[in-house]
Amino acid sequence: MTDRFGSQSGEPPFAVLGDLNYYLEDDDQGSTGIAELVGWDQLENVVERLTEDERRAHFYPKRRAYHQLDYLLLSRARAEVTADPPEIMRKGAPLRRRSLHRRALHPRRPRQPKASDHRPWS
C-alpha cells in the first residue's frame, strides 16, 4: 500500500472491507496472512469498536474459538469522522441452540442469531 499510495495513505477517505477469510491469530495451521494490512497504522479496524461478543464472526467447534473473518478497515481520515461503531446485520440468521456454546449467546438475548462470516455491515 505504501509503495503505491505513499507513507500517509490514510489521509484520503477510503475503506477496505470484505470477507477476508483469515483471522489475526496464528495457529497450528500457520501464521495469518492479514496482520500487516489490519495492523497498518493508516487503517483502523472499526469492528474493534464493538464488544468482543458483538464482533465475533465465526465459531470453529474443533478449536472451540471465535474469530473475526469480516473486516471493515477505514482510512485514518475516514475513521476520524466516523465515530459510531459498525452494526452487523443478523436478521434472518438461524438461532443458536440453547447453550451449546456459551459465548455465542448474548447476555441479554439468549436466542440471538448464531455467528456467521456472511453478514452485511452498516
Secondary structure, DSSP 8 states (H G I E B T S, - for coil): -HHHH-TTTTSS--EEEEE----SS-BTTB--SSHHHHT-TTEEEGGGGS-HHHH--EEETTTTEEE--EEEEEEHHHHHT--S---B--TT--B--SSSSGGGSBTTBTT-B---S---B-
